[in-house]
Amino acid sequence: MGTALALGLFALAGWGVWRWAVAQGSAATLEWIDARFARETGVRLAAEGTYGAAANQNVELWVPDRAAPAGGWPLVVWVYGGGWHSGTTKDYRFVARTLGDAGFATALVGYRLVQDGGRFPAMLEDTAAGVRWARDHAGGHGVRTGRIALAGHSAGAYNVLMLALDPQWLAGAGVPEDAIGGVASLAGPADFYPFTSDSARNALGYAPDPARTQPIRFARGDAPPILLLHGTADDVVRIRNSRRLAQAAREAGGRVEERAFPGMGHAGIVMGLSRPFAQGGIVRDPMVAFLRSATAPGSSVPVQREPR
């Protein structure tokens, strides 16, 4: 009984620290907590490098710490959030660990933040350059790079949605459009102009035509398949962003899957990719299933209806 009580108190304390970290915007604390939880097999840093001289123009390539399968590990490029004004790759290694458990290599891609010259379109140019770096370097580490997936949370989800929907960004970095097998957006802003937050105004408000910074403007039938994951209680990026993009994509003939999580907030959805707060895999499992199909050579992602 004493052991059970101690474990319960530890879990409660961990949850409290996590919630405090979320409130403070401390992804580093979230990463620290996740790293304390053991896994059967971990991941290792296979390569790291930069694609520019500015702060955050870096990529970390993580692979499962075991023998690669025939054909190599499938590759997911993950882009972190932070309102385009905060975040580093090292704070999101828990995503690489979780995807590593599922048999993926993960490229954590950084990009210039607003205070370092990262206003629109720099964050998109940087993300595309990071994708190029990952494809150019991952092949030598047991990773297959012919068909990859993009994924991100919040501002990072915006970045990957724009890369998948507006072909100019990947083309500018020399990445073939057909290299992207799918994109997973966690709490991604997709239809939020006119801007109502300082983060959006500072990052996107200086664009010559701010309305064309919106992913929804580029919904098209021939885009890569899209998975939209969103909490119904998200008061930072409202779920209407995902719902409107899904509707626009369907009307254009695109392939899109929606998953809504009742009562889940903005941070809770990325918490679901951590080991201690996976909640039975409610976020992780549909994302992993989508990414597995998206990275399968020569296959198309089956679009599933959300269970009701």
N, C-alpha and C positions, 0 to 999 in steps of 0.2 A: 504493500500500500504506500509505503514511504517512497519507493522508487517511482511509482506511478505519479504520485503527487509532485515529486521533484521534476519529472519530465514534463508534467503539465505546466508547472510554474516556469520552466525554461522556455517552453513553447510560447507561453503567454508573454514572457519578457521579450522573446525574439520578435513576436508580432508587434509589440509596442515599439521596439527599436526600429523595426522596418517602417511602421507607420510614421514615426517621427522623421525618419530619413526621407520618406516620400514628401512629407510636409515641408521639409527643409530643402528639397530638391537635391539631396545628397545621394547620387547614384553610387558614389564610392562606398558608402555605408551599406547599400544594398548588395554590392558586389562582395564586400567583406563577409557579410552574413552567409551568402550562398556558398562561398569558398570554404566555410567551416563544415559543410555537409559532405561526407565521403561518398564517392561513387565507386562502382565496381571497377570501371576503367575510366581513366581521365582523358584529357586532351593534352597535346603538347604544342608549343609554339614552333611551327615548321619554318616560318619565314616572316620577316617584317622589313618594311622599307618605307620610303617616301616617294611621292610623285611630284613634289614641289618643295620650295624652301620655307613656306609659311607655316605657322603653328597649325597643328592638327591635320596637315596634308600627309597623312600616314595610313598605312594598312598593316594589320596583324593577321596572319594566316594561321589558324588553329586546325589541327587534324586529330582524329581519335588516336589515342596512344595504344594502338594495336596494329596488327598487319592489315594492310589495305586489301579490299576485296578485288577480285578480277575486274579489270576495267577502271578501278580507282574509286575514291570517295566522290560522291556528288557534292557540288559546291553551292553554298548559299552565301550571298553578300548581305551582311547586316549593317544597317545605318542607324545610329542612335538618335534619340530625340534630345530636347533641351531648349526648345524655343528658339533655335538658331543662335543662342547666345551662351550655351553651356554644354558640356559633355566632352568626354574623351573615350577613345577605344578601350583603354584599360579598365574603365568602370563598367563595361558591358561584357566582360569575359564570361559571365554566368550564362549568357546566351550561347556562346561557343561551347560551353560545357554541356548544356542541355541538348543542343543540336548534335554534339559529338556522341552523346549517349544514344541518339537515334541513328548514328551512322553517317553524319554529314561532316564535311570540312566547312569551316566558317571563316570568311574574310570579314573582319571588323574594319569598316572604312570610316576614316575621319574626314572632316571637311572644315574649311575656314568658317569661323564664327563671325557674327556681325562686327564685333569689335576688332577683328583681325582682317577686315576687308571682305567678309563673307556675305554681303548683301546680294540679293538677286541680280544676276543669275549665277554668281560665283559659287554658291553652295551646290548648284546643279552641275556646273562644269567640274567642280572638285569631285563630286560623287561619281560622275561618269569616268573621270580619270582614275579614281580608285578602283572602279570595276575593271578598267583596262589593265591596271597593275595586277589585280588579282588573277585575271585570265592569263596574263603573260608569265606569271611566276608560279602559279599553283601546280602546273602540270608536272614539274620536276619533283613534287612531293607526294606522289601517289594520288593525285586529284584529277578527276576528269573535268574538262573545262568547255566542252563543246556546247553544252546546254546547261545553263545555270539559272538560279532563282535569286530574286531580290526580295529583301524584307526589311522592315523598319518600324519604329514606334514614333508616333507624334510627328515632330519636325522631320525625323528621319523617314517616316512613312510618306510624308509629303515629297521628300527628295526622290524616293524610289518610284512613287506613283508618276511623278513628272517624267522621269527617265523612261518609264514603260509606255506612257501615253503620248508624249511628244518626241518623235524620233530624232529631232535635231541634236539632243544632248549626247546620246550614245554615239551617233554618227560623228559628231565633232571630236569624240575621243577615239574614234577608230574601232568601235565595238559593233559588230554586225547585229542588226536588230533581231535576227532569228536566233541569236545566242541566248536570249532571255526566254526561258520556258514558263515563267509566271512571276507574279509579284504579290507578296503578302503585306497588307497594311494593317497595323495595329493602332487604332485610335488616330487615324490619319486625317489631317485637315484637307478637304478636297473642294469645298465650295464655301469660302469664308470672306468674300469681298462683297461689300465694303468692309474694311478691316475694323475690328472693334478692340483689339488688344495691342499693347505697346510692342510686344514681340513681333507680331505680324507687320505692324506699321514700320518698325525699324528694319526688318529683314526684306520686306517686299514693297513697301510704300514708295520707294524711289524708282520703281520700274517705269519706263515710258508709258506703258499701258498696263496699270496694275490689274485690270480685269483678266489679262492674259497670263497672269501668274497662277491661275486656278486650274487644278487638274481636271475638273469637270468640263472645262472648255475643250479638252482634247480627247474626250471619250470617243472611241471609234471601234468599229467592228473587227478590225484586223489587229488589235492590240493583244499583247500576251494575256493569258487568263489572270484574273484578279481575285484574290481572297481578301475580304473586308471583315476584320474583327473589331468589334466596338462594344463598350459597356453602355448600358442604358442610363447609368447615373453619371456619366462623364460630363463634368461641368467646365472643363477646359477646352476640349474639342467636342462639340455636341455630336451626338449620333446622327443627326440629320446630314452631316457631311458624308458619311458612308452611305446612307440611304439614298441621297440624291445622286451620288456618283453611280451607285448600283442601277438606279433607274435609267440614268443617261446612258450607261454602258449597254444595258439591255435594249434600249430603244435604238441604239446604233448597231445592234447585232453582235455585241461583244459577249465574252464569256466571263461571268462574274458569280461569285458565291458570297453570301452574307452570313455572318454569325453574330447575333446580338446576345449579350450576357447580362441578364437582369440584375440590377443593383450594383453592377461593377463600375468603378470609377476610372479616371484617366490613368492613374498609376497601377491600379489593380490588374490591368490587362497585361502589362509587361511583367508584373510580379508573377503571373501565371507561368512564365518561362523559367522561373527559379525553382530549384529543387525543394526548398522548405515550404514554399507557398504555391505549389502546383495545383492544389485542390483537386486531386484526382486526374489532372491532365485536361481540364475542361477547355483551356486555351491552347495548351501545347499540342494535344493530340490532333485536332483538326488542322492545325498549322503544319504539323509534321506530315500528315497524310497528303496535304496539298503540295508541300515542297517535294515530297518523294515523287509524286506524279510529274511535277513541273520539271524536275531534273532527270527524269528517265529519258534515255536516248531515243529520239524519234517518236515520242508519244505526245498525245495531247492530254491536258488536264480534264478529267470528268468534272463537270459542274454539278454540285449536289445541293439539294434544297435543305434549308435549315429545319431540323426536327421541330415539330410544334406539339 
